[in-house]
């Protein structure tokens, strides 16, 4: 189990651990704007529109947290289902 400030994501047998950091409103604004522009289904949840200036996304960033994930390690499951760091799987 990852410690505080970390998350482990899994897709099939591929598992990766990341540190997480919530971005500031200023850092989030361009990401949120791109999200609204490319994912039309999200638009009802935003006061800002796809054509709004970055300042409008900064103003509502507190309602839509954005996180940065930085990969710490890649973890694989061995034949018993136990997690092993990538360098040791498969066993030699």
PAVO-682235 format. One record per residue (C-alpha): x, y, z; residue in one letter. Coordinates in steps of 0.001 Angstrom, whole numbers, padded with zeros to 6 digits, always signed. Example, Ala and Ser with C-alpha at 12.3 -4.5 7.8 and 13.67 -1.06 7.14 Angstrom:
BEGIN
+012300-004500+007800A +013670-001060+007140S 
//
This chain:
BEGIN
+000000+000000+000000X +001469+003391-000969X +002184+005935+001735X +000709+009436+002114X +001032+011561-001001X +001332+008477-003200X -001023+006385-005287X -000650+003051-007069X -002492+002613-010359X -003048-000734-011982X -004007-001808-015474X -004065-005567-015798X -000807-006823-014285X +000947-003498-014829X +001150-001466-011625X +002859+001860-011207X +003346+004010-008146X +003221+007791-008313X +003625+010739-006019X +000703+013151-006246X +000634+016915-005963X -002382+019160-006297X -001682+021968-008743X -002306+025597-007872X -005201+027438-009495X -002789+029189-011871X -001181+025877-012885X -004608+024234-013281X -006198+026903-015486X -004714+025886-018868X -005370+022212-018156X -008994+022872-017199X -009483+025051-020268X -008148+022275-022523X -010361+019757-020700X -013507+021810-021312X -012542+022343-024933X -011865+018653-025685X -014500+017003-023470X -017870+018652-024265X -019742+016492-021739X -017922+018349-018924X -019129+021813-019934X -022277+021870-017749X -020045+021506-014674X -018045+024657-015419X -019043+028292-015214X -016228+029113-017655X -016787+028255-021296X -014357+026793-023814X -013702+030339-025029X -013292+031941-021579X -009977+033541-020616X -007613+031712-018257X -008678+034023-015416X -012161+032456-015451X -010648+028991-015009X -008386+030248-012216X -011474+031597-010446X -013173+028211-010395X -010139+025934-010064X -011075+025256-006422X -014141+023363-007740X -012107+021172-010116X -008868+019969-008495X -006066+018957-010824X -003250+016656-009711X +000209+016011-011078X +001353+012390-010926X +005071+011665-011014X +006049+008044-011503X +008098+006657-008639X +008352+003006-009664X +006846+000367-011853X +005581-002660-009955X +004540-006024-011408X +002736-008899-009765X +004557-012217-009632X +002927-015612-010041X +001615-015501-006439X +000070-012053-006908X +002697-010381-004728X +003976-007035-005970X +007621-006903-007015X +009653-003921-008201X +010066-003986-011971X +013767-004851-011926X +013117-008192-010219X +010234-009542-012326X +010221-012025-013801X +012547-013854-011435X +015910-014769-012961X 
//
